[in-house]
C-alpha cells in the first residue's frame, strides 16, 4: 500500500496524469473536502482523468509530501503537507503566482493491487 501511495504522489507531483491513472482501479472514487464541504467528486477513471487534467493546468508547481501515515486492513490515512504555486488567477480567489501551503489528510482504499478510493480533506 505504501508503494502505491508513494508512486501516486510522485506522479501527482510530476503532473503525470497517466502515471496516476495507472495506479487506480477503473471504478475509482475520488472526493475532495475543504472544511467539511464536498468541493469535487468523481466516479470512475474517466471522470478522474478529466478532473486531473483540469487541475494540472491550475498550478505551475505542486508537491504533496507525507507527514504521517497510518494503515488499516485495506486502507491508509496519510497526513499530507501540500504546497502549490498557482499558474492562473482563480475567479473570486487568489491570483496567479500565489503559493498555497496547506495541511490535510488523504484517505486511500485499496483492492486488487490498485487504489480504489481517495478522499482528500483540507
C-alpha positions as CSV (number, residue, x, y, z in Angstrom):
1,X,0.0,0.0,0.0
2,X,2.8,2.4,0.8
3,X,4.4,1.8,-2.5
4,X,1.2,2.6,-4.3
5,X,0.8,5.8,-2.3
6,X,4.4,6.8,-2.9
7,X,4.1,6.2,-6.7
8,X,0.8,8.0,-6.9
9,X,2.2,11.1,-5.1
10,X,5.4,11.0,-7.2
11,X,3.2,11.0,-10.4
12,X,1.0,13.8,-8.9
13,X,4.0,16.0,-8.1
14,X,5.4,15.4,-11.6
15,X,2.0,16.4,-13.3
16,X,2.0,12.8,-14.7
17,X,-1.7,12.1,-15.1
18,X,-1.1,8.8,-16.9
19,X,1.2,7.7,-14.1
20,X,-1.5,8.5,-11.6
21,X,-4.2,6.7,-13.6
22,X,-2.0,3.5,-13.9
23,X,-2.4,3.0,-10.2
24,X,-6.1,3.4,-10.0
25,X,-9.0,0.9,-10.4
26,X,-11.4,1.5,-13.3
27,X,-14.2,2.4,-10.8
28,X,-12.1,4.6,-8.6
29,X,-14.0,7.1,-6.4
30,X,-12.5,10.5,-5.6
31,X,-13.8,13.1,-3.1
32,X,-12.2,16.4,-2.1
33,X,-13.4,18.2,1.0
34,X,-12.5,21.8,2.1
35,X,-13.5,22.2,5.7
36,X,-16.5,19.8,5.8
37,X,-17.8,20.8,2.4
38,X,-17.5,18.5,-0.6
39,X,-15.8,20.5,-3.4
40,X,-15.2,17.9,-6.0
41,X,-16.1,14.2,-6.6
42,X,-15.6,11.7,-9.4
43,X,-16.7,8.2,-10.1
44,X,-14.7,6.1,-12.5
45,X,-11.4,6.5,-14.2
46,X,-12.6,8.8,-17.0
47,X,-14.1,11.4,-14.6
48,X,-10.9,11.2,-12.5
49,X,-8.8,11.8,-15.7
50,X,-10.9,14.9,-16.6
51,X,-10.5,16.4,-13.1
52,X,-6.8,15.6,-13.0
53,X,-6.2,17.2,-16.4
54,X,-8.2,20.4,-15.3
55,X,-6.3,20.7,-12.0
56,X,-3.0,20.2,-13.7
57,X,-3.4,23.5,-15.5
58,X,-4.1,25.4,-12.3
59,X,-0.6,25.0,-10.9
60,X,2.9,25.9,-12.2
61,X,4.4,23.7,-9.4
62,X,2.9,21.5,-6.7
63,X,4.1,19.0,-4.1
64,X,2.3,16.6,-1.7
65,X,4.6,15.2,1.0
66,X,3.6,12.5,3.5
67,X,4.0,13.9,7.1
68,X,2.4,10.8,8.7
69,X,0.9,7.5,7.6
70,X,-1.4,5.0,9.3
71,X,-2.5,1.7,7.8
72,X,-5.7,-0.2,8.2
73,X,-6.7,-3.6,6.7
74,X,-7.2,-2.3,3.1
75,X,-6.8,1.4,3.7
76,X,-4.3,4.1,4.8
77,X,-4.6,7.6,6.0
78,X,-1.8,10.0,5.1
79,X,-1.2,13.3,6.7
80,X,-0.2,15.5,3.8
81,X,1.8,18.7,3.6
82,X,0.8,20.4,0.4
83,X,2.5,23.3,-1.4
84,X,1.4,24.6,-4.7
85,X,2.0,27.7,-6.8
86,X,-1.0,28.9,-8.9
87,X,-0.4,29.2,-12.6
88,X,-3.7,31.2,-13.2
89,X,-6.0,33.5,-11.4
90,X,-8.8,31.8,-9.6
91,X,-12.1,33.7,-10.1
92,X,-13.1,35.4,-6.8
93,X,-10.0,33.8,-5.3
94,X,-6.2,34.1,-5.2
95,X,-4.2,35.3,-8.2
96,X,-1.6,33.6,-10.3
97,X,1.8,33.1,-8.6
98,X,0.1,32.8,-5.2
99,X,1.7,30.0,-3.1
100,X,-0.6,27.8,-1.2
101,X,0.7,25.9,1.9
102,X,-1.9,23.5,3.3
103,X,-2.0,20.6,5.7
104,X,-4.6,17.9,5.2
105,X,-5.3,14.2,5.1
106,X,-5.7,11.8,2.2
107,X,-7.5,8.5,2.8
108,X,-6.7,5.8,0.4
109,X,-8.6,2.5,-0.1
110,X,-7.1,-0.5,-2.0
111,X,-8.3,-3.6,-3.8
112,X,-6.7,-6.0,-6.3
113,X,-3.3,-4.2,-6.1
114,X,-4.8,-0.8,-7.1
115,X,-6.1,2.4,-5.4
116,X,-9.9,2.2,-5.4
117,X,-10.8,5.3,-3.5
118,X,-9.2,8.6,-2.5
119,X,-10.7,11.1,-0.1
120,X,-8.8,14.4,0.4
121,X,-9.6,16.7,3.3
122,X,-8.1,20.1,3.9
